[in-house]
Amino acid sequence: MHTILVTGAGGYIGTTLVPLLLEQGYRVRVIDRFFFGGDLLEDHPALEVVREDCRRLAPEHFDGIDAVIDLVAISNDPSGEEFQTATWEINHAARVRCAELAKAGGAQRYILPSSCSIYGFQPPELRADEATATNPLTTYAKANERAEQGVLPLADEDFCVIVLRQATIFGFSPRMRFDLAINGMTFGAWKEGRLPLMRDGDQWRSMVHVRDAAEAQIFMLTAESDRINGEIFNVGSDGNNYQIGRLGQRVADRVPGDVEIAWYGDPDHRSYRVCFDKIEALGYRATRTAEDGVDEICAALENGSTDRTIKTITLDWYRALRDWQQVVRDTELDGAMLDIRG
Ligand SMILES: NC(=O)c1ccc[n+]([C@@H]2O[C@H](COP(=O)([O-])OP(=O)(O)OC[C@H]3O[C@@H](n4cnc5c(N)ncnc54)[C@H](O)[C@@H]3O)[C@@H](O)[C@H]2O)c1
C-alpha cells in the first residue's frame, strides 16, 4: 500500500489521520469540500489536495490509488435529521459509489469508517459484537448501515473491503468537535465549572480516542487480507465502555477546579455497550483513556489553540452555511456585493 485516498479528510478524524499517514511514509490524496476550512492540513510533498464533492467522484480520482479510507459524511445524529437528503446521498450513496469506483480503478483495499451507533438500543447486560442484530434509530445510523450493506458485497480476492464500526470519538483534533460527549463535557467543565450531561445517565456508550480510531484505520491498510476481508470490526476498548453518568463524574474529577453536573434533555434512547474482542484478536489495541482526552483538550483550551465556536458544533455550522448562502443569494447582484462596477 503506497498511495491512500482519504475522503472527508478535512474533518475531525481526517485531520488527525492524514498527518499520521504522511508520517508513516504513505502518499495521500485527500478529497473534501472543506466545510470546516481548508487550512487544517499542513502542506506536505506527499499530500495532494482535491477540493470536490464526494457525490461527484470520477474515475480519475482513483488513478494510482492503492487503498481508500472513506471518511466523508454528515457526521452526527442531529445533522442527519435536519439534512436527511444530503445524509443519504453522502453517507450512503456516495460511499457505495466510491467503493465501486475504487474497485473498478484497481485499488486493492477499501475501508469504511462506520459507527457503533447502528447498535442503537441494546439491553444493558449485552456487549454488542459484530454479529449482534443492529438497531439503527436515526437517519445517520440507518445511512451508515446501508453503506455497510452496499460496500461489503464488493469484497473479492482482489478487493479487500473492511467496515470499522467506531465508538464515539473523543480527544483533540485540528478540526475540533465539541458536539462529542467527552469533548463537550470537558469544555463545559473547564469553561464554566458546569458539565453538561444528557439524562438520565444510565445509558451505556462506548468511546475511543481520535488517535486510536485513526490508528485502527492505518492498521487495516496492512493487516492480512485473509483475516479482515469482507469483515466488520468494532473499534474501541472495553475499558472505554461507560454509563454516561459515571463517565461525566470521571471527566468532572479530571478537569481542574470545582465542577457541577448540569443535566439536560429528555432521557436518551440510545444505549449500547460494545465488545471489541474481534479487532483485539488481530493485535490492535485502543490504549488511550477518557482522562487522556480530557487532559489534552484542557491544555489546548488553556493555550488558546482551540475554543468552542459554531464551527466546532457540526449542526450549528451546517445551519450557518445554509443560512449565509441564502443571505448571499438574496443580496448579491451579478455575482458581486459592494464591489460592483459599471
Ligand atoms: N466522530 C465520531 O465520534 C465518529 C464516531 C463513529 C463514526 N464516525 C464516522 O467517521 C467519519 C468522519 O467523522 P468526523 O467526526 O471526522 O466528521 P466531520 O464532520 O468532522 O468530517 C466530515 C468531513 O467530510 C466533509 N464533507 C461532508 N460532506 C461532503 C461532501 N459531500 N463532499 C466532500 N466532503 C464532504 C466535511 O467537509 C468534513 O471535512 C464519518 O463517516 C462518521 O460517521 C465518527
The ligand as an SDF file (V2000), in Angstrom:
LIG
                    3D

 44 48  0  0  0  0  0  0  0  0999 V2000
  -16.5920   11.4370   15.4030 N   0  0  0  0  0  0  0  0  0  0  0  0
  -17.1780   10.3360   15.8690 C   0  0  0  0  0  0  0  0  0  0  0  0
  -17.4600   10.1800   17.0850 O   0  0  0  0  0  0  0  0  0  0  0  0
  -17.4780    9.2090   14.9520 C   0  0  0  0  0  0  0  0  0  0  0  0
  -17.8820    8.0100   15.5090 C   0  0  0  0  0  0  0  0  0  0  0  0
  -18.1890    6.9610   14.6840 C   0  0  0  0  0  0  0  0  0  0  0  0
  -18.0930    7.1150   13.3220 C   0  0  0  0  0  0  0  0  0  0  0  0
  -17.7000    8.2920   12.7730 N   0  0  0  0  0  0  0  0  0  0  0  0
  -17.6430    8.3970   11.3120 C   0  0  0  0  0  0  0  0  0  0  0  0
  -16.3430    8.8620   10.9260 O   0  0  0  0  0  0  0  0  0  0  0  0
  -16.4630    9.6950    9.7680 C   0  0  0  0  0  0  0  0  0  0  0  0
  -15.7990   11.0310    9.9830 C   0  0  0  0  0  0  0  0  0  0  0  0
  -16.3390   11.6720   11.1250 O   0  0  0  0  0  0  0  0  0  0  0  0
  -15.7810   13.0660   11.6210 P   0  0  0  0  0  0  0  0  0  0  0  0
  -16.0920   13.1490   13.0630 O   0  0  0  0  0  0  0  0  0  0  0  0
  -14.3890   13.2400   11.1560 O   0  0  0  0  0  0  0  0  0  0  0  0
  -16.7450   14.0630   10.8080 O   0  0  0  0  0  0  0  0  0  0  0  0
  -16.5250   15.5990   10.3580 P   0  0  0  0  0  0  0  0  0  0  0  0
  -17.8760   16.2000   10.2300 O   0  0  0  0  0  0  0  0  0  0  0  0
  -15.5530   16.2630   11.2460 O   0  0  0  0  0  0  0  0  0  0  0  0
  -15.8410   15.4570    8.9300 O   0  0  0  0  0  0  0  0  0  0  0  0
  -16.5490   15.1740    7.7560 C   0  0  0  0  0  0  0  0  0  0  0  0
  -15.7700   15.7620    6.5830 C   0  0  0  0  0  0  0  0  0  0  0  0
  -16.4860   15.4410    5.3910 O   0  0  0  0  0  0  0  0  0  0  0  0
  -16.5430   16.5940    4.5690 C   0  0  0  0  0  0  0  0  0  0  0  0
  -17.7300   16.5050    3.7210 N   0  0  0  0  0  0  0  0  0  0  0  0
  -19.0220   16.4340    4.1110 C   0  0  0  0  0  0  0  0  0  0  0  0
  -19.8120   16.2990    3.0270 N   0  0  0  0  0  0  0  0  0  0  0  0
  -19.0030   16.2750    1.9410 C   0  0  0  0  0  0  0  0  0  0  0  0
  -19.2230   16.1130    0.5580 C   0  0  0  0  0  0  0  0  0  0  0  0
  -20.4640   15.9730    0.0460 N   0  0  0  0  0  0  0  0  0  0  0  0
  -18.1740   16.0920   -0.2760 N   0  0  0  0  0  0  0  0  0  0  0  0
  -16.9060   16.2420    0.2000 C   0  0  0  0  0  0  0  0  0  0  0  0
  -16.6370   16.4120    1.5260 N   0  0  0  0  0  0  0  0  0  0  0  0
  -17.6790   16.4190    2.3740 C   0  0  0  0  0  0  0  0  0  0  0  0
  -16.5910   17.7660    5.5110 C   0  0  0  0  0  0  0  0  0  0  0  0
  -16.1010   18.9490    4.8760 O   0  0  0  0  0  0  0  0  0  0  0  0
  -15.6690   17.2770    6.6360 C   0  0  0  0  0  0  0  0  0  0  0  0
  -14.3240   17.6730    6.4030 O   0  0  0  0  0  0  0  0  0  0  0  0
  -17.9390    9.7940    9.4680 C   0  0  0  0  0  0  0  0  0  0  0  0
  -18.2260    8.8400    8.4900 O   0  0  0  0  0  0  0  0  0  0  0  0
  -18.5950    9.4530   10.7600 C   0  0  0  0  0  0  0  0  0  0  0  0
  -19.8540    8.8880   10.5390 O   0  0  0  0  0  0  0  0  0  0  0  0
  -17.3820    9.3290   13.5620 C   0  0  0  0  0  0  0  0  0  0  0  0
  1  2  1  0
  2  3  2  0
  2  4  1  0
  4  5  1  0
  4 44  2  0
  5  6  2  0
  6  7  1  0
  7  8  2  0
  8  9  1  0
  8 44  1  0
  9 10  1  0
  9 42  1  0
 10 11  1  0
 11 12  1  0
 11 40  1  0
 12 13  1  0
 13 14  1  0
 14 15  2  0
 14 16  1  0
 14 17  1  0
 17 18  1  0
 18 19  2  0
 18 20  1  0
 18 21  1  0
 21 22  1  0
 22 23  1  0
 23 24  1  0
 23 38  1  0
 24 25  1  0
 25 26  1  0
 25 36  1  0
 26 27  1  0
 26 35  1  0
 27 28  2  0
 28 29  1  0
 29 30  1  0
 29 35  2  0
 30 31  1  0
 30 32  2  0
 32 33  1  0
 33 34  2  0
 34 35  1  0
 36 37  1  0
 36 38  1  0
 38 39  1  0
 40 41  1  0
 40 42  1  0
 42 43  1  0
M  CHG  2   8   1  16  -1
M  END
$$$$
